[in-house]
Every structure is written in structure tokens, then in C-alpha cells.
Amino acid sequence: MIKSKVKTVKGLVKQLRAVRDKMNAELEHMTSEQRTAYFQKMREKKKPEQQGV
């Protein structure tokens, strides 16, 4: 087994955990239908940014 060392930007893991925690808090009390609508809204919000790339 080969082990590779991964370099991360300082604070990146902390930022990713903050995003995860925020999403968990928002999704905690949602029904499956509400979660589906939430993720659909997130996808639609991202589409205009990706078209310019």
C-alpha cells in the first residue's frame, strides 16, 4: 500500500467543515420533499456561474 501525503491549504478543512455543519443545520428538520426542493434550488443557483466557465 502506497501512502501519499496530501497538502491542504491552511484552513481549508475548517472551511469545509463549516459548510457541512451549516448544511446539516439547514436540512435537519426538513422532509424529503423539502430537501429535494432545497438541492434543486442550489443547483439552479449554481448553473449561471458554471455557464461562463
N, C-alpha and C positions, 0 to 999 in steps of 0.2 A: 504494500500500500504506500503510495506516494503522498506525502503531506506537503501542501503548499501554503506559504504564508500569504495572507491577504492583507493588503494595506488599505486602510479606510481613511477617508477624510475625517479630520478631527471633528467630533460632534455629530457625524452622520448617523450613527446608530442611535444616539439620543434623539435626533430629529425624527427618525423613522418610528421609534417607539412612541413619541408624542403623537404622531399622525395615527398610529394604530390605536392608541388609547382614546383619542378623540372620536375615531370612527366607532369603536366599541361602545362608547358612552352614547353616541347618537343612535346606534342600532339596538341598544339593549332592550328597549320596551316596544319595539316595532313588530308588527305582524309580518308574515312572509310577503303579503301583498304590498305593504308599505316599504319593505326592504327592496323589493323588485322595482318599485317606483323610484326609490332613492338612488339605486345604482343606475337606472335608466337616465335619470336627471344628471348624474355625474358624468355619464358617457356623452350625453348631448352637450354638456358644458365643455368637455374636452375637445370635441370634434373641430370647432373653428380654429383652435390653436394648432392642431395637427395638420390641417389643410395647407397652411403656409409653410410647413417644414419640408 
